[in-house]
Amino acid sequence: MVFIISSGLVLVALGAWLIYTYFLSPLASIPNAGFLAPVSRLLWEFPVEYQGRITLELPKLHKRLGPLVRIGPNQVSFYSLDIYKKVHAPNSPFAKDPRVYSQFVQDGHPALFSITDPKEHAQRRRHMGIVFNRSKVPALTDMMVGTIDSWVKYLASVSAKGPVDLGPTCRALESDIVSKFAFGNAIGAVKSLHLGKEVAVIKENDIKSSKMPVYTNFPILVGLWHYLADWIFKVTGLVLSSVTSSQQFDQWADSQLLAVKDTEKAPSLSFLKVMSEERIPEQSALSEAKEMLGPGTDTTSATLAHILYALSLNQTFQEDLVSDLQAAGWSVDMSALESIPRLVASVKEGIRWTGAAAAMLPRIVPQGGYLLAGKHLPGGTMISSSPIWYLRDETAFPDPERYRPSRWLVQENTEATSLRDDYYVPFSKGASTCVGIHFAYLELFLSLSQLLKRYSIHPVKSSRVTALDHEAILPPRREWVAAVPIDRLEVMLLER
Ligand code: HEM
């Protein structure tokens, strides 16, 4: 009898909640992404998101349904540059959603990317400006050039054997640059490639991001996984591969922190060192350095790989670019590189075309609610949008799937150029705009120019080149936190 009554009560409560979420909720008037969206984001989205297609599918839905689409009981996706500018304004009241950003926290010490409290975030950002501001980044040139030089030498041995697989190759370079910057010593990713391996902790970033939908909807699963892995390790001595590699990485990172404290062994320049002098608690500085390896590596490496692939298909543009670099004496000076229009155009277009930072950047509507696109969204609603949707906007970037550096060579002030500049938000905007923007530009300018100094880039299958000025079409990809091409991006490198 008790069972029948309690089951009945559960059913009534469930029925009432369903009526609420479908018909009475303040979000009920917003079009649903799928029939089950008002019940659970995971239910309608998981199959698509797990395949890395959510940021590819949602813009199509927005085209049909408008700027706001309900993607969960209290979650809304938006696609509108006006809303994007409000949500990501410098003093925006929309804070980062802790449910998502907490998944990136290393060892319980939130770093800039994962700090969600606006005041704490602003304070950490001021500290980090000491190394990331435009005026400071040129000091990293020698470190970057040295690392790129070893990579270019490594390429000689692989390119002699045949096609170069750009994905792991560029990832190794960028991981070495970022780790050398962050810790003072490179993680040894290029060396590892020499031995035919990829550093596991870097490879795992992709795998981790593919599990984000589960993690963010069921954070308890993350804890459970770590608990289980630890338990299996203690009882059986068996180590699960991802735990091993992150343990190895943690040990390596801890040893770098010790080296920083040792005045004799301390590397001359490292983010860890600068931060520890800035009175940031050492464990926070360590987490900051570790966390940087994700956003600082996947993005620039994917971009570099896409640019090299696109240049292999556009010999005329490539040779014009080489002539410009030659005329500039293969300079490594940041200001000189910034004044080579074709280099800037190829990198800017590469950043736009690759759209490497695909994640939907979730923010929380402040208390009291907010009016967006004519709808009142209650406080606590999670709203999100991917910056890369704006990079593919057809009005701002005609033929968005094409790698077309010439769009950036037009300097006149026209409606088209102001639209182009307005929609170029690869690093997002506002208080959380990418802190690594100048770092990324310098890294890409140098990697691209130093590679072109030694090699010409050619397509693997010449049949793909339909014309000399062939504009590459964006290779099929999966998009999670970062974008990952489905097929290998391969080129032939020939010594000049
Ligand atoms: C093409 C290269 C890059 C792209 C497209 C890119 C994109 C982005 C985007 C869209 C965000 C905003 C994320 C959010 O609001 O949650 C971001 C934040 C961030 N990026 Fe980058 N990024 C790039 C390179 C780098 C590099 C090279 C580094 C470091 C060496 C870096 C470090 C960071 C950090 C620490 C944040 C957090 C900033 C904050 O919350 O204040 N990024 N990046």
Boltz pocket constraint, residues with backbone or C-beta under 6 A from the ligand:
constraints:
  - pocket:
      binder: B
      contacts: [[A, 112], [A, 113], [A, 114], [A, 115], [A, 125], [A, 178], [A, 292], [A, 295], [A, 296], [A, 297], [A, 299], [A, 300], [A, 303], [A, 351], [A, 356], [A, 357], [A, 361], [A, 387], [A, 425], [A, 426], [A, 427], [A, 428], [A, 431], [A, 432], [A, 433], [A, 434], [A, 435], [A, 436], [A, 437], [A, 439], [A, 440]]
      max_distance: 6.0
